[in-house]
C-alpha cells in the first residue's frame, strides 16, 4: 500500500515467490488496472466466493500464480475483493502466499490514507508501505501528492509548501501509526522506491536513517519502542531491480 511503485513491487514479489516454487494468489481490495493484474497470471473473476475459489484452484493446478477480482470495472480496472473474501481465500489453503494491493495513489509518489483506507485483510501478516523518493522537493499539492489536502492537515504543514525529507518521513510515520492501530500483529515494512541513481540513493539513506532512528531503543518491546517506526526498511529502485535492506541502529526488529 501507499504510493510510488505498489504494482511494480507486487509483480516483482509474485515473480520471485513463484520462481522459488510457491503458489501465489494476487488480488486487490480496491481497484487495479485489469491489464496489470492479468499480466501476473491467469485472472479469475467471480461474484461468488465459492466460484472464485473453484476457479483459482483450477488455475493454480495449471500454474503457480493466479490473479483474483470480483468483475471488470470502469476505466479498464477491476472491481476488487472485500477484505473478508481475501481472508477466506487464505483459509482455503489454495496458495502459500496471497499478495494484495490494498489502496490506490493515482500514480503519485506520496499519499495520505483516506478515511476508508487502507482495505487490509484481517489475516495479513506483513504490510509493505511504498513511497517514491521523487516526492521530495515537489510542492505538496494534488498534482504531486495524493490527498495533499488531507496530508497537509494531518502534518500541520502548509498546502503547496515543499515536501521536505522531514515532511516525507512524517507522512510515512503517520501511515505506520495508523497501520499499527488497525493491524497490531502485522509486521510493517517501508519500501522507499526510486533510488535510481547515486544522489537519490544518498537521499534515501538519509530518509531511512531518520525513519528508523527510534529503532535503536532496544530496551523496550518492538511495538512499544515507537509505534510510528517500521519493523524493517528497504531502499529500492524498482526500475533497475535494485533492493537494499537498511539496518536500524539497534538491529532489525524481525
Protein Blocks (a to p, Z undefined) as FASTA:
>chain_A
ZZhhlmmmmmmmmmmmmmnopacddddfbbcdfklmmmnmccdddfblklmmmmmmmmmm
mmmbdcddfbdceehiacdddfklmmmmmmnomafbdcddfbdeehpabdcddfkbccdd
fklmbdcddddfklgopacdfklpghklmmmmmnopaehiacdfklmmmmmmmmmmmmmm
mmmmbccddddehilbfklmmmmmmmmmmmmmmmmpmkbcfklmomkbcfbdcdddfkno
pacddddfkopfZZ
